[in-house]
Amino acid sequence: MTSKYDSEIMNNCGEWASASEIVRRVQAYNKGISGKRGDRKSILDAIRNLADDDCLEYREVKNKHEYMRNDKADSELKFSSIMKGFEDIQKMQLDEINTEKIIFLPDHTRLTIDGEMLLDSIQDEMERAYTLMVRMNYQAQLNVITKRSANERSKKLQEHIDKPMKTLTRKYPANMIKEYFQNHVKNLQFKI
């Protein structure tokens, strides 16, 4: 799962920093941009999710939990296991799309509860894939992985993203699907 804080968390984790220090920096940044500090619990959850997704490295120093951006490249085996996880989740999503489950109400103006949960799940997976693509492109710029390898992996991830979208637009009105994702997408580009 991704959050609106991921980009700023990644910006502030170039070196080891405690979770509370990262929260303080993210809140200071948000206050300067929007006048609102941001929810501490949501920021901590985002930090934990990024660590679970291997975007952040984690260590314990005394009683503090410290995090640092993971700039190491994934091995082919690790990338294959990541893709396997993506494909397993996608298979369940495609099965849900292909069953006669109703995603939109009959007037096609609103989503059903099941439809909203399905589209949220698809969006979460898309955002995870995009985050991984951005990370790989950054690693290619650092010459941690080759540009060719980054492009091949990005192509696989893009195909992974396109598959449920094509299935959805074949089965449901494309304009409704497009409108949902345009209204719920987050900006995933982060500066490093």
Secondary structure, 3 states (H helix, E strand, C coil): CCCCCHHHHHHCCCCCEEHHHHHHHHHHHHHHHHCCCCCHHHHHHHHHHHHHCCCEEEEEECCEEEEEECCCCCCHHHHHHHHHHHHHHHHHHHHHHHCCCCCECCCCCCECHHHHHHHHHHHHHHHHHHHHHHHHHHHHHCCCCCHHHHHHHHHHHHHHHHHHHHHHHHHCCHHHHHHHHHHHCCCCCCCC
